Amino acid sequence: MDKGLELRGLTVRQNGTVLAALDRRIGPGEVVTLMGPSGSGKSTLLSAIIGTLARDFGMEGRVHLDGTDITDLPPHKRKVGILFQDDLLFPHLSVGQNLAFGLEPGGSRAERRARVEGALTEVGLEGFADRDPATLSGGQRARVALMRMLLAEPCALLLDEPFSRLDAELRQQVRDLVFGTARQRDLPVLMVTHDEEDARAAGGDVVRL
């Protein structure tokens, strides 16, 4: 089986005009960075990959993940995780409940709690399961968002400028965590950013749209 994320002639159109196109294979643990001006279709390409493309866009090409064509699958069956600028934690749920949201249905309450606690320990947040997300710092929220996404066991990771709202020191810490975790788990990563430092930190190829 060919491991990795493969975009075969992936093209997004708006009103019949090509907005963005990418033909690329991203191997396990590899990070490819998409850069370009606002409106160049970077985030729209990510939407096409995860299956949430708005109706006023058209798409051509195919998306393969670990040798399987996922182009026509619904988003929740594609096994592609995504992190955005905003952490999108649910304010009415505790930290632990937010993380449990990423788990597949099934398993006992004790098993699910153990997985949540294990995820928190992995990112240095032991004992935070019952905390209110509003009490977390920006870096803590970013770590919870990352682990919630990873608990869904994705086979590829998309990054839509997830570091842009962090200050410089925190940005470096969260970047190291995200890229390091992705490489440790052999996840192919496609990142959209405007920041040259993000691209350098990723250490992979840069594609300019």
Sequence and secondary structure as in RCSB ss.txt:
>XXXX:A:sequence
MDKGLELRGLTVRQNGTVLAALDRRIGPGEVVTLMGPSGSGKSTLLSAIIGTLARDFGMEGRVHLDGTDITDLPP
HKRKVGILFQDDLLFPHLSVGQNLAFGLEPGGSRAERRARVEGALTEVGLEGFADRDPATLSGGQRARVALMRML
LAEPCALLLDEPFSRLDAELRQQVRDLVFGTARQRDLPVLMVTHDEEDARAAGGDVVRL
>XXXX:A:secstr
   SEEEEEEEEEETTEEEEEEEEEE TT EEEEE  TTSSHHHHHHHHHT   TTEEEEEEEEETTEE TTS G
GGS EEEE SS    TTS HHHHHHTTS S S HHHHHHHHHHHHHHTT TT TTS GGGS HHHHHHHHHHHHH
HT  SEEEEESTTTTS HHHHHHHHHHHHHHHHHTT  EEEE S HHHHHHH S EEE 
